[in-house]
Amino acid sequence: MHVLHVSGVTNWGGGEYHIENLCSELSTSNPGIKNTVLCVKNSPFEKRLSETNITFVSASLAIKIDLRYVFKIGEICRKQKVDIIHIHDPSALQLTIIADKIYNLPSFVYSKKTSFPIKERKKTLYKYNYSKIKKILCVSKETQKVAEKAIADKTKLLTIYHGTNLKTKSTKTPFLIREKYNIAKNKAIIGHIGNHIRAKHLETLINVAHRLINIEKRTDVFFVQIGTFSERTEVLLEQVKNLDLKEHIVFMGYTPKASNFIPQFDIALMTSQSEGLPQFIYESMYHKTPIVSTDVGGIPELISHEENGLLAPMHDDQSLSNHIKKLLDSKELKAQFASKSYNKLLEQFTTANMAQETVKVYKTILKHA
């Protein structure tokens, strides 16, 4: 079996990490399955893949519909006898459908990795209900529930949790956050990992810092944010400046192997207003870092409030601040949450499980081809 994984993403995020994990797991557990990744030329994902043993091809994607990318999909399928195309993002889906019109491609599997609703526009609905899509793999039950509203054949929908790769874990970092940013030992590091996109709502993170530091006069917290900058970054930095928080929060920008820094966090803070199921939550569970998060998307499927973490509604910086204080005041609660999250992760949410469930889907599609 030969699977072509198509990514039309120009940055690095959890979706690309999923592709890497899936291909790595399959190479070990199912060596009979050949995996080829098609990624965007000169992207962070291409650079990352070049450091692995994963077979990949890159193509230019300068505009949304770049025929060079379309032709590359067809060329790979024709020359390398691809059996299934696994599509990993909306851009890749559109490009692959166009390629299918030219080359008559094999069956598709599509991974829906966010809980954004599918827009009820004619072109969008056509794309997600395209006949070649045999299965839509949702990252969480909540993502599947959201997708159901737009998918005519609901039997195509299936939830497969991405999980975390237990074989690649490391705590090795080029520096220690506390030393690099001269953070006093009495300050707890409240950490967040996520790119500067609307879904992550980093405005809430800054508001939490403002509430704890400026309003409640806490002197025992410091905030660290890791993630790729975007057009939103300038506004976020201005917010930090206006709230006089420059001495209390640092934005590290894109940082390779960012999850290795998680053990240096005292608390993992997630402030998203929309999510599928963020890798940051999985990684924090593995590294036994207690989690405070908004309750959006599939996050409550991993974190049960007051059982293995603390949840709050999106944009609710007051509740998130209260949760942080609750954890800071109780070493026992931090240890309890960390232990329960770690055990839950090992039992239910690993990339080994994800890979085997995905293989079942591939085999079923080929059986009925």
N, C-alpha and C positions, 0 to 999 in steps of 0.2 A: 504494500500500500504506500502511495506517495501523496503526502498532504502538502499543499502550498498554503502558507500562512501569509495573508496580505495585510499590511499596515500602511495607512496613508497619513500617519501622524508625524509631525515635524519636530516634536519635542520628545522628552523622556518623562514617562509617568507610570502609574500602576498598570495600565493596559499593556504597555510594552514589557514590563516586568513579568506580567502573566504569560506573554508569548515566550519569553526566555525560559521561564520555569516549566511551561508545558513541553517545550521542545527538549529541554534537558532531561526531564523526567521520562519522556517517551524513549529517548535514546538509551536509557538504562533499562527500563522495564519492558519496553517493546521494541527491541532493536530491528525487528522486521519492518517497522514503519519508518519510511524515509520522510524527513521534514525539511522543507525549504522555506525560508522567510524572504518575502519581498518587502523591502523597506524603502524609505525616501533617501535619496542620495545626499550625502553630506549632512545628515541629521545626527543628533546625539544617539539615536537608536542604532544607526549604522556603526558608529564608533564603538558602542557597547558590544554589538554583535561581533565586531572584529577582534574582540578580546576573549571570545568564547570559541567553542568547537562547533557551534551551530552553523549549518550551511545557509548562506544568505546571498541574495542578489539585490542590488539597489538600482533605482531608476529615478530620473529627475521628476520633480513635482513642483513646478514653479507657479502654476495656477491650479484652481480647483479641478478643472478637467484638462489634464495635460496628456495629450495623446501618446507621448513617449512612455508614460507609465501604463497606459492602456495597452499599448503594443507589447510591452514587456510581459504583462500578465499572459497575453495570448501566446507569446513566444515560448515562455516557460512551460505552459500547459501542452503545447504542441510538441516541443522537442523532448521534454522530460517525462511525458506520459503521466501527468498528474491525475489522481483518482478523485480527490476531494479538495475543494478550496475552502479554507477556514478564514473567514473575513472578520477583522477585529475592530473596526470603527466605521462610522458613517461615511467618511470620505472614501475609504477603501471599498465600501459596498457600492457606492455610485460608480466608481471607476471599473469595478469588476462586472457590473451589469452592462456597462457600455462595451466592455471587452467581449462579453457573452454574445452581444448582438453581431459581433464581427466573427468570432471564432467558435461559437457553440461550445461553451466550456462544460466541464463536469459539474456535479452537484455542489451546492454551497452549504456551509454551516456558518451561522453568524453569531458572534458573541456580543450580547448587549451588556455593557459594563457600567452604565449609569442608570439612575432612577428618573432621568428626565423623561417626561411624557413624549410619545411620538406625536408630532404635530399632525393634525387632521387636515393636511393639505393633500390635494390629489396626487402630486408628484411624490410626496413623502410616503403616503400610504401605498402607492404603487411599488416604491423601492423596498419597503419592509415586507410587503406581501408578494414579492417576486417569486415566480413559480419554481425557480431553481433552488431557493432556500428550503432545505429539508428540515432543518432544526434551528431554533434560536435558543442559544444557551445564555441564560440570565445569571448574573453574578449573585443575586439574592432573591428571596421570595418576594420582597417588595418590588424589585425591578420587574419580576415576572408579572406581578399584579398590575403594575403600571402599563406594561407592554400589552397585556390582554385586551385593553380597550381599543387598540389599533390593529390587532392581528386577526384576520378573518378565521384562519384555521388554528384554533388555540391548542390543538394537539402538537403543534410544532414547538411549543414553548416548554422549556425544561430549566430547572435551577441546578446549576453546578457551582458550588463555592470554590473560589480560586485557591484559598488557603495560602500557606507559607511553605517555603522550601527549607526543610530541616537540614539539608546537606550543605547549604551554602552560608550558614550563619557565621558571623564573625563580629568581634568587638574591636577589631583593629582599626584605628583612625590615625590620620597624619598629625593630629594634635588633640589635646584635651580642651574641651570648650571652656571649662572653668579657668584654666591657665591662660588660654589665648585671649579671653575677654576680661581677665582679671576680676572674676566673680568671687566675692567673699564666700568663705566656707559656710557661713551661717545663712546664706541665701539658697532657697530651693530653686532648682532650674525647672521651669515649666516649658516643655518643648512641644513643638508642632512641626510636622513635615507635610508639605503640600505645595504644589505650584500656585503661582499668583493668578488664580482664575476665579471667576464669579462664584462658582459652586462652593469654594472653600470659605468664603466670606471672612476674610482675615480682618475685616473691620470689627467683627465681634471679638476676635482675639485681642485687638488693641483696646477695645472697650473694657474687656476683662482686666487687662493690665491697668488701665485708668482707674477702674473702680477699686481695685486692691491697693494700688500705690498712692493715688492722689486723693481718693475719697476716704478710704479706710486706713490710710497711712501705714500700710504694711511695709516693713523694711526687710522682710525675709524672703522675697521672691524676685526672680529675674527671668525674663521671657526670651526664648530662643526660637526663631523660625527658620526652617530650611526649605528651600524650594526655588524653582526657576522664576526669575523676574519676568514681568510682562508689562503691557501698557497700563496696568492697574497699579504698578509698584509706586510710581511717583505720587499718586494720591495717598497711598498708604503711608509712605514716608512723611508726607505733609501732615497727615493726621497724627503721627507719632510726635512730630515737631510741635504742632499746635497744642498738644496735651502735655508737653514737657516730659516726654517719656524716653528721650534719646539715651539717657544713662541707665535705662531699665529694660530695654528690649533691643535685640540685635536681629537683623535679617541677613542670613549667611549666603543667600542666593543658591544657585544650583551647586550641589555638592555631591561628587561621586560616592556611591555606597552610603547614602545618607542614613540608612537604617542602622548602620554600625554605631552611630552616635546615640541611639536610643537608651542604652544602659547608663549614659551620662545624664539623662533626664531623671528628675525626681518624680515628675508627673507628666503623663502624655495628655495633651489637650487637643481636642478636635472641635472646630467651630463651624463646620460646614452647614450650608443651608440646603444642599442637595448632594446625594451620594449614591453610588451603587453599593460597594463595600470596600472602603479604603484599605490599601495595603498597610498603611501606618497603624491601623488597629490590629491587624494580624501580627505585625512585627513587634508592637508593644506588648501584646499578650505573650509572645515567645520570650522576650527579654525581661519579663516579669516587672514591667513598669506599669504602675496603676493608671487607669484611664478615666478621664473626665471628658464627656463628649455630648454633642447635640444628638438627638434621637432620630435623625433623618435617615432615609433610605434603608439599607439593610443592617445598619449598625445595631439596632436592638436584637437582631438575630444572633449576634455575637456577645453583646454586652447586656446583661440583665441588670436593671437598676437596683442598686443596693445589694446585689448578689456578687457580681464580679467587676463592678464599676459603678460610676454615677452618670446619669443622663439628664439632659435638660432640653427644653424646646429650642428650636433654632432662634437665633438673635437674642436669646435671654442671657445677657451677660451677668445679670445679678445672680441667677441660679447657678451658672457656671462658676462664678466667683465663690459662692457659698460652698459649692462642692469641693473646690480646691482647698478652702479653709478647713473643711471637715477632714480631708485627707492629711493636710499638714499637721493637724492636731491629734492624729491617731496613727501611730506606727503599726498598731495591731490591725487596723482596717486596711492600711496600705498592703501589708503582708498577706492578709486574707484575700483581697481582690487579686493580687498578683498571682498567688498560688492557684486560685480557682480558674483564672483566665488561662494560665499556662496549661493546666490539665485539660480544660475544655478544648483548647487549640489542638493538642496532641491527639485527642480522641476523634475530633470531627473535621478539623480544618487544616489539612496539609495538602501540598501540591501532589503528593503521591496518590491521595484519594482522588483529587481533581483529574489527574492524568488518566486514571483507570476508568472513571466515569465518562470522560471524553472519548476514550477508545471505544467504549460500548456504543456510543452514538455513531462514530465513524463506521464501525462494522455493521450496524443495523442499516445505515444508509446504503452501503455497498451491497448488502444482501438483497435489498429491495430495488436496486438500480435496474 
